[in-house]
């Protein structure tokens, strides 16, 4: 793979990763309510789910989703319902005003396992993710070279960048938890919930070209 292609892919991946999405909002919220340790488990869940989606695209399952309107709509409805539920939970949560190390206190705190499953489910239940990988990754793949290794390299680069950006969101959330009052943190959580609801609305009205 030419270095110029890899550099362009890195730049594109960074631009895409910094755009706030459901997993980024969850990383921020987890950092506020539960600290970076728990947020890291959520990031691991989102990364594992994205790796599965990239693997699915590599073996051709992305084409199946593109071709099947029924399958796409099932995933879309599930994704909308789950995002709405998360928006409700974030809106109702009471983040802690004080973090001690990586252990937050307050009703909004969740455990590592729950954070992992929540973020993984968000990634897997979003059909736009696999459509994105189906449209984005192949643009940087040379059909004249072994495909598996190219998908492996591109997938590893994208997942690394995405995970680092999510951790930056989580660290910003943890920093906010140390500096802001409980009322300020609740306002941030409700802002994340509102954006999550808007993302659910966008997914509900999304139509493939």
C-alpha positions in Angstrom: 0.0 0.0 0.0 1.5 3.4 -1.0 2.5 5.7 1.9 0.5 8.5 0.3 -2.7 6.4 0.4 -2.1 5.5 4.0 -1.5 9.1 5.0 -4.7 10.2 3.2 -6.6 7.4 5.0 -5.2 8.6 8.4 -6.2 12.2 7.7 -9.7 11.1 6.6 -10.1 8.8 9.6 -9.1 11.6 12.1 -11.6 13.9 10.5 -14.3 11.3 10.8 -13.4 10.2 14.3 -13.5 13.7 15.9 -17.1 14.2 14.6 -19.4 13.6 17.7 -21.3 10.3 17.3 -23.1 8.0 19.7 -19.9 6.2 20.9 -18.1 9.5 21.3 -21.0 10.9 23.4 -21.0 7.7 25.5 -17.2 8.0 26.1 -17.7 11.6 27.3 -20.6 10.6 29.5 -18.8 7.6 30.9 -15.8 9.8 31.7 -18.0 12.1 33.6 -20.0 9.6 35.6 -17.6 6.7 36.0 -14.0 7.8 35.2 -11.6 6.8 32.5 -11.1 3.2 33.7 -14.8 2.4 33.1 -14.8 4.5 29.9 -11.9 2.4 28.6 -14.1 -0.7 28.8 -16.7 1.1 26.8 -14.1 2.1 24.3 -13.0 -1.5 24.1 -16.6 -2.5 23.4 -17.0 0.0 20.6 -13.7 -0.9 19.1 -14.5 -4.6 19.2 -17.9 -4.0 17.5 -16.3 -1.8 14.8 -13.7 -4.5 14.2 -16.5 -7.0 13.6 -18.2 -4.6 11.2 -15.0 -4.1 9.3 -14.5 -7.9 9.1 -18.0 -8.3 7.8 -17.4 -5.7 5.1 -14.1 -7.5 4.2 -15.9 -10.8 3.7 -18.8 -9.3 1.7 -21.6 -9.0 4.3 -21.7 -5.3 3.8 -23.0 -6.0 0.2 -25.8 -8.1 1.7 -26.9 -5.2 3.9 -26.8 -2.9 0.9 -28.9 -5.3 -1.1 -31.5 -6.2 1.6 -34.0 -3.5 2.4 -35.7 -5.6 5.0 -32.4 -6.4 6.9 -31.4 -2.7 6.7 -34.8 -1.6 8.1 -34.7 -4.1 11.0 -31.2 -2.9 12.1 -32.3 0.7 11.6 -35.4 0.3 13.9 -33.3 -1.5 16.5 -30.7 1.2 16.4 -33.3 4.0 16.7 -34.9 2.3 19.7 -31.6 1.7 21.5 -30.4 5.3 20.9 -33.7 6.6 22.3 -33.3 4.4 25.3 -29.8 5.6 25.9 -30.9 9.3 25.5 -33.5 8.7 28.1 -31.0 7.1 30.5 -28.5 9.9 30.0 -31.2 12.6 30.5 -32.3 11.0 33.8 -28.8 10.2 35.1 -27.3 12.1 38.0 -23.5 12.4 37.4 -21.2 12.9 40.3 -19.6 16.2 41.0 -16.5 14.7 42.5 -14.2 11.9 41.1 -11.7 10.2 43.3 -9.0 8.7 41.0 -11.0 6.7 38.5 -13.8 5.9 40.8 -16.8 8.2 40.5 -19.6 8.4 43.0 -23.2 9.1 42.2 -26.3 7.5 40.6 -25.0 7.9 37.1 -22.0 5.6 37.6 -21.9 2.3 35.7 -19.7 -0.8 35.8 -17.0 -1.9 33.3 -19.1 -4.7 31.9 -22.2 -2.6 31.4 -20.1 0.1 29.7 -18.5 -2.5 27.3 -21.9 -4.0 26.3 -23.6 -0.6 26.0 -21.0 0.8 23.6 -20.7 -2.4 21.6 -24.4 -2.6 21.2 -24.5 1.0 20.0 -22.0 0.3 17.3 -23.5 -3.0 16.2 -27.1 -1.7 16.1 -26.3 1.2 13.8 -26.7 0.1 10.1 -25.1 3.4 9.0 -21.8 2.1 10.5 -21.5 -0.9 8.2 -22.8 1.2 5.3 -20.1 3.7 6.1 -17.4 1.0 6.2 -18.7 -0.5 3.0 -18.4 2.9 1.2 -15.3 4.3 2.9 -12.7 1.5 3.3 -12.9 0.2 -0.3 -11.8 3.6 -1.7 -8.4 3.0 -0.2 -8.1 -0.7 -1.2 -6.1 -1.7 -4.3 -8.0 -4.5 -6.0 -4.8 -5.7 -7.7 -3.2 -6.6 -4.3 -4.1 -9.1 -1.6 -7.3 -7.7 0.0 -7.1 -9.3 3.4 -3.9 -7.6 4.4 -5.1 -4.2 3.2 -8.3 -4.5 5.2 -6.3 -5.6 8.2 -4.0 -2.6 7.9 -6.7 0.0 7.2 -8.9 -1.5 9.9 -6.2 -1.4 12.5 -5.3 2.2 11.7 -8.9 3.4 11.8 -9.7 1.5 15.0 -6.5 2.9 16.7 -7.4 6.5 15.7 -11.0 6.1 16.7 -10.1 4.6 20.1 -7.6 7.4 20.8 -10.3 10.1 20.0 -12.8 8.3 22.3 -10.3 8.2 25.1 -9.7 12.0 24.6 -13.5 12.5 25.0 -13.5 10.3 28.1 -10.6 12.3 29.6 -12.4 15.5 28.9 -15.4 14.1 30.7 -13.3 13.1 33.7 -11.7 16.6 33.8 -15.1 18.2 33.6 -16.2 16.0 36.6 -13.4 17.5 38.7 -14.0 21.1 37.7 -17.7 21.5 37.4 -20.6 21.3 39.8 -23.1 18.6 39.8 -25.6 20.9 38.1 -23.0 21.6 35.3 -22.3 18.0 34.8 -26.0 17.2 34.6 -26.3 19.9 31.9 -23.5 18.2 29.9 -25.2 14.8 30.3 -28.5 16.3 29.1 -26.8 17.9 26.2 -25.3 14.5 25.3 -28.8 13.0 25.6 -30.3 15.6 23.3 -27.7 15.0 20.7 -28.2 11.2 21.1 -32.0 11.8 20.5 -31.2 13.9 17.4 -28.9 11.1 16.1 -31.8 8.6 16.7 -34.1 10.9 14.7 -31.5 11.2 11.9 -31.2 7.4 11.8 -35.0 7.0 11.8 -35.3 9.3 8.7 -32.2 8.0 7.0 -32.8 6.7 3.4 -30.3 5.0 1.3 -29.5 6.6 -2.1 
